[in-house]
Amino acid sequence: MGYVFATSPCIGCRRIFSYNPMRVPSITYHGTREPICQDCVNRVNPMRIANGLDPIVPLPGAYEVCDEWELP
């Protein structure tokens, strides 16, 4: 049994961060789903709410490692 995590730049701030690839929130950018870090989620949610959109709510464990059994 192993653990898995992914790293890539955040679509918002471009900082490299690690996350659970099955749970991390993402947004569509040029037709591709791109992950967004917790700091950017915290920054954009007030603007989303002000514009009548639902806030981004990360799933539990979104920024932690996952067990390999979670992968498809």
Stockholm file with secondary structure:
# STOCKHOLM 1.0

chainA/1-72         MGYVFATSPCIGCRRIFSYNPMRVPSITYHGTREPICQDCVNRVNPMRIANGLDPIVPLPGAYEVCDEWELP
#=GR chainA/1-72 SS CCEECEEEECTTTCCEEEECTTTCCEEEETTEEEECCHHHHHHHHHHHHHTTCCCCCCCTTTTSCEEGGGCC
#=GC SS_cons        CCEECEEEECTTTCCEEEECTTTCCEEEETTEEEECCHHHHHHHHHHHHHTTCCCCCCCTTTTSCEEGGGCC
//
